[in-house]
Amino acid sequence: MIKTLDPTTIPQPELYTILSTAVAPRPICFASTVDAEGKVNLSPYSFFNVFSSNPPVMVFSPTRSGRDNSLKHTHQNVVEVPEVVINVVNHKMAEQMSLSSTAYDKGVNEFVKAGFTEVPSVKVKPPRVGEAPVSFECSVLEVVELAQTPGAGNLIIAQVDMIHINDAYLTDDILDTEKLDLVGRMGGNWYIRAIKESLFEIPKPIRTHGIGVDALPKGIRESEILTGNNLGRLGNLEQLPTTEAIKTVIEVDGVQNKSKTELHTLAKQLLEEGDTEKAMAYLLFAEGL
C-alpha cells in the first residue's frame, strides 16, 4: 500500500515533519552572521548544501517560523550585512550546536550561550567558530524569499571567499572523512553520526562506462539472492569476463560442483567484500556461460 498525499491539503507542521524526516540525512550549516550594529548571531540550519565548485557556492534556507511566521535572525542579518561564515559541525560539538538553536532574543550572542570560541574572520565581518573542523567565509550573493507564509524558506546563496581547515582533520593534506566525524540532521530530534561503521564506498563510474544491469543475463537479474545493490555493482563493470577467465576462476576456487543457489550466495558474499570480477565469474558459470 502507498499513502499518497497532496501537500496543499496537509497542515504545515505535518508537511514539515514528512519533508524533514524523508529527506535526510542533511548536512548542517552552522551560520554565524552580524547585524548592522555588529551584533553576532550563530544558528544551525539543515536546509543546506554546496551548490557549485567553480565558483564555490553554498546555499541554505532559514525558514519562517511555523508558529508566528517570524523571520530568523540570520535572515535579517544577511539582508543588513550580506556576509556569513558557514561552519561545519562534527560530533564533538553537536550538543552545543543544538543549544545554539534556542530562540534567544535578537542581539543575544549564541557563541557565548553555547560556549563556542569566536575567531576573527579574514574577509568578512562575522566571526568563525573556533571549534569547527572547517569554516567557510562567504559573501551573500542573493536572498530569495520563497513565500510570506509560515514555514516558507528564504534561500540564501553564498559564495565562498575563504576556507579555514583545522589540520587535525587532515591526512596527507587531504580532508579525512573518518577524522571529521560529521553529524547530519534527521527528522524530529534525531541526528546521524558518520562514524567508520556507518560509512561505505561505491566505485564511481566517472571515467568508465558500466555495462549496466540490463546487460546482465536474465538469471542474474532475477536472482532471488542478489539485491539491487548487488546488481548495481555488477552493472558497474566495464565488460563481462571471458569464458577462459571464468573457467580459470572456477577451477582455482574449486567450485565446479556448487549449485546455482550456492554460487549466487557465494557471489553475493564476494560482492560485499568488493571482489566484483570474481563474483561475476561465479554468476556467469552458474548460468552456464
Buried (B, 14 or more C-beta within 10 A) or exposed (E): EEEEEEEEEEEBEEBBBBBBEEEBBBBBBBBBBBBEEEBBBBBBBBBBEEBEEEEBBBBBBBBBBBEEEEBBBBBBBBBEBBBBBBBBBBBEBBEBBBBBBEEBEEEBBBBEBBEBEBBEBEEBBBBBBBBBBBBBBBBBEEBEEEEEEBBBBBBBBBBBBBEBBBEEBBEEEEBEBEBBBBBBBBBEEEBBBBEEEEEEEEEEEEEEEBBBBEBBBEBBBEBEBBEEEBBBBBBBBEEBBEEEBBBEBBEEBEBEEBEBEBBBBBBBEBBBEEBBEBBBBBBBBBBEB
